[in-house]
Amino acid sequence: MKLVVATHNKGKIAEFAQMLADLQLEWLSLDEAGVTADVEETGLTFAANAWLKAEAY
């Protein structure tokens, strides 16, 4: 199964993959998934910024 993580940061992808290696997922960045849009992170929390990205993508 492939999982797209809403980031262009390959370091974040590697960190998620390492933490959740038991899930046997193929981790993809936005770039790898062909998403070129970038969202300004104006939220006050990680969750708020994730929501902004989810709406945009």
N, C-alpha and C positions, 0 to 999 in steps of 0.2 A: 504494500500500500504506500502511496505517496502522500506526503504531508507538506503543504506550502505554509511556511512561516512568514508572517507579514513583516519582513525586514530585508534590507539589501546587505546587511552585515553578515559576512560569512563566518566571522568569529562567533556570533550569537548562534548561528545554525549548528556549528561544531559543538558548542557548549550544550545545547538542547540534545543533540544526538548522543553525546557522551552520557548525560544524566539519564536519558531514557533509552539506552541501548537495548534493553530487554524487549522493547516493543517491536523491533525489527521493521522499522519504517525507512523509507527513502525520504530524506529530508531535503526540501528544495527552498532556496531563497526566492524572493520575488524575481530577481534577474533570471534565475534558472527556469522559472515558470513563465517567463515572457512578459512579466508585468513591469512596465516602465514608469508608471505614475509614482509620484512621491507625495507623501502627506505631511504637512507641517504638524509637528507634535505640540499642540497647544493645550492639551489636557493637563490637569494638575497631578494625575496619577498614571501609572503604567496602564491600568485598566481603562482609564478615559482615553488614552492615546490608542490603545488597542481597538477600542470602539470606533474611534475616528477612522482608523485604517480599515476596519471591517466594512464600514459604510462606503468608503471610497473605492475599495477593491471589489 
